[in-house]
Every structure is written in C-alpha cells, then in structure tokens.
Amino acid sequence: MKIHKADLSHEFLLPLKEIPAPPQTLWLQGALPTGERPKVVSIVGSRKNTKYGEEVAYKLAYDLARRGVIVVSGLAYGIDSCAHRGCLDGGGITIAVLGTSIDHIYPASNLNLAKKILERGAIISEYGIGESTREWSFVERNRIVSGLADAVVIVEAAARSGTSITAAHALEQGRDVFAVPGDITRPTSVGCNRLIKQGAMPFTEAEDILGVLFPSHAKQLKFEIFGDTANEQKIIDALKNGLRDGDKIIETLKFPVSEFNQTITLMEIKGMIRSLGANHWALV
C-alpha cells in the first residue's frame, strides 16, 4: 500500500497542532477518516499484560467501535494489540502510531495485524521510509497517541513505564484520562491505581467514556446487539426468545457443547451477554 506524507491540515490530524512539540511531518499508510471528525479514544497499556488487561482492552475497543468511536494505539505487544483487535472485530476503524519508520512494522509478529488495520484504517509515523529510530522514538510517539484522542484510557501500567508517560502527555494536552482499577498486589496495576489517586477517572465500562464524549445523549448510544458470526446470532436470537439456560440453548440449537462454550465465552468477553450464574445467560 502506498506510503506518503500526511496532510497535517487533515481534519483528523488537526488536534496535533495544539499539543506541545507538535510533529512537523507525519507519514501515512492507509486512509484517515474523512468528513466531520469522529470521536477518538486512545487505549494503551503494558506490553506484559495480564489476562484481565487483555479482556478489558479488547472489550472496551470492541464496544467503542460499535458506537462509531475510532480507537488509536501504538501497535505494540500486549494491550495495544488487544485494543486494535477489539476495534477491528467490532467493525470499527483503528489507527496505529508507530515508533519506527513507516515501512518498518514492529514487532514483526504484528505484521498481519497491521495489514488488517490498513483494510479500514491507517498507520502513521513521524519517521519516513528507512529512517533510523532509537529507543526514545517510542517515547516520543506517545505524545501523538494521546494527542489524537479526545480521551485516553490506561488499561494496565507498571509504576514506571511508557504507558505512564502517555498518561502524562495526555494530562499536559488537556485530554480526559481514564484508568482501569486493578489488583493492588499486581505490578501492572500500580500505575493505573496511582493515576486514579491523582485524579484520573476510573474506568469500568464503555458508558463511563461515552458519558464524557457524548454528554448530551450518551444514553441514546445503546445499540441493537448483532452477532459477529452465525453461531453468535443464533444464541442472541435464542436469548431474545426467552431462553436463558445454556443447556436448553444447546439442545434447541443442536450445538456441540465445546462449540457452545467457546462461542458463549467470546460473546461474554465482547460484552454482548452476561452470566446470571449456573449456566444461565442474558443479553447486555
């Protein structure tokens, strides 16, 4: 896909002109959103994430995508990758900001993810084709990750980390900052819990952010739930028809138990359904 210099007067990039040390040049691969600027949320976190952090980042990005919110992150290991995937699975547009040259996807294991991002979104970088970068390049790109956003969500962060630097940039830029509360004994929760003590808004569900992004009509943003696969839609239809018992749903739909368990688990992670206990389920 063609790589070219981005037009810094593009509606989507305009917020970057207002931040301290704005980028002088941005390189672009893919396509930025056109028309009226949509709401944008940056989701970032630890590269060494926990399962808890993975589920939170994925579900948040998925929920925001279903509401038409664009998700920005850094294509790094861990939380960043979870956020990009959640947004894509939710049918949304996601933007990746690199700390490397525009033609160098890092980590290489995210090459396929980068290709999926380019199908609907874009990859941007301050560094042109073949341009050398250093470790501090990743720190510098964090100001762009936060600068593009209306709100920034820190999912997991150690006491000292690049994620904490992103939060500092966001506060300096006047962005709304959310942090996910975590286990006080877990190292990856130290940064988030500290941010909350310092005044960041605690995040527990997408509506926490939507209420800030769309204060006048957040409640109207509820959406009709549709499955991403045929099996998900069958389960949704069964729940709409009053079935709650998982065993009854398996019997009615003639699902293999393993297939049902795999599907229902993913649907719960996506936030489509919630457990009522004892293998009983309800739509969110």
Disulfide bonds with the S-S distance in Angstrom:
none
